[in-house]
Amino acid sequence: MSNDYRNSEGYPDPTAGEALSRIAANEKQSLRAFRPIVYICSPFSGDVETNVANARRYSRFAVDKGYIPIAPHLLFPQFLDDNNPDERELGLFFGNALMSKCAEVWVFGSRISSGMEAEIKRAKWKGYHLRYFTEECQEV
């Protein structure tokens, strides 16, 4: 136990120092605790800039709730062209592969795009656990 914590009068306080060290270690460990993976399902096409910002916000919401988010519509458009039908299909296929690794599928927003509809249909068909949220991240 080598800590140099000192009390308010400047004297070494190993008991408090050890307690604070353990608290810090527990906090650090909790960041590495098990986190289920969730699939983020939200619109991409249309107002892409707003939809990407929303998907980032939904992903952050999942992190804050203790999950690992997978948002394929944030990843695959980086190198696949969503306006090319073949590449769009490839992106949806990749997303389906990732969905199979997730504990839950989280659907965000009141508008269900055609891509989301396909993802939801597949999730239901495969028996995946679906959860629905508003744009403000309130579960419905």
N, C-alpha and C positions, 0 to 999 in steps of 0.2 A: 504494500500500500504506500505508494510514493506520490502523495499529492501535497500541494503547498497551500491548501486553503487556510485562510486566516480569518478569525472573527473580526468584529467591528473595532476591537481594541488592538488589532494587529498581532494577536497571539495565534500560534498554530492550533487548528481545531480539526484533528484527524477524524473525529466522529462525523461531524457535519461534512467534511471533505469527502469521506467515503460515501455517505448518503447521496451527495450531489453527483459523485462519479457513477453510482449505480443508477440513479435516475437518468443520467445522460446515456448510459449504456442501454437501458431499457428502451428509451426513445429511439435510439439508433437501431436497435433490434426490431422494434415494431415496424420500422420502415421496410424491413426485409421480411416481414411476416407473409404467410400465404395470402395471395390475392387471387380470387377467381378471375378468369378472362371473360369479358363481355363484348359482344358484337354491337357496334353502334350503327343503327339503321336510321338514316335521316336523308332528306333531299339533297341532291347534288346539282342536277340540271336546273335550268332557269336562271335565277339570280345566283350564279356560281360564287361570286365574292361573298355575299351574305350567307349562303349555305355552307361554305367552307368555314367561315367565322363561327357559325352556329355549331358545326360538327366539332370544331376545336373546343368550344365551350361545353358541349355535351361530353366530350372525352375528358375534359378537366373535372367535370361533375363526377364522372365514374371514378376517377383517381381519388377525389376527395371522399368518396363513399367506400374506398378500400378495394377497388377493382382495377384490373388492367384492361384498358379499352383497346379494341381493335376497330379502326374506322377505315375500311378499304377505300372509301371515296376520298380520303385524304392522302392515301399512299399511291394508288395505281394511276390516277391522272397525272402524276409526276412524270410518268414515262409512257403511258398509253393515251391515245387520243380518243376521248369520249365521243367525239363527233364522227369517228370512223366506226361503222356498225360492227365490223369484225373485232376491232380492238375493244369496243364496249362490251361485247359478248365475252371476250377473254377476261376482262376485268371482273365481270359478274361471276364467271366461272372461278376465278381466283378467290373472290369474296366468299363463294360457297364453300370452297376448301377451308378457308380460315374459320368460317362459321362453325364447321364441324368440330373445331377445337375449343369452342367457347362454352361456358357454363350456362349463359343466358344470352338472349337477343333483346336489346333495348331499342324500342321504336320511339322516336322523338317527333313531335309536331302534329298538327292537325291535317296537314296536306300529305297524302300518300302518293309519291311519284310512281311511275311505272317500274323503275328499278327497285324501289322499296316494296312494291306490291309483289314482285317476283321473289324478293328475299323473305318476306313474311309468309308467302305461300310455301316456300321451301322449308322454312322453319317449322311451320305447322305440320307439313307432310312428314318431316323427320322427327316430330315430337319434341322439339326444343322448347325450353321455357321462355316465353315471351313476356315482356313487361312494357307497358306503354307510359309515356311521359309527355307532358305539354312542352311547348317551346321554353317555358320558364322552369323546366326540370321538376315539375310536380307530377308525381305518379297518379295515374287515373285508373 
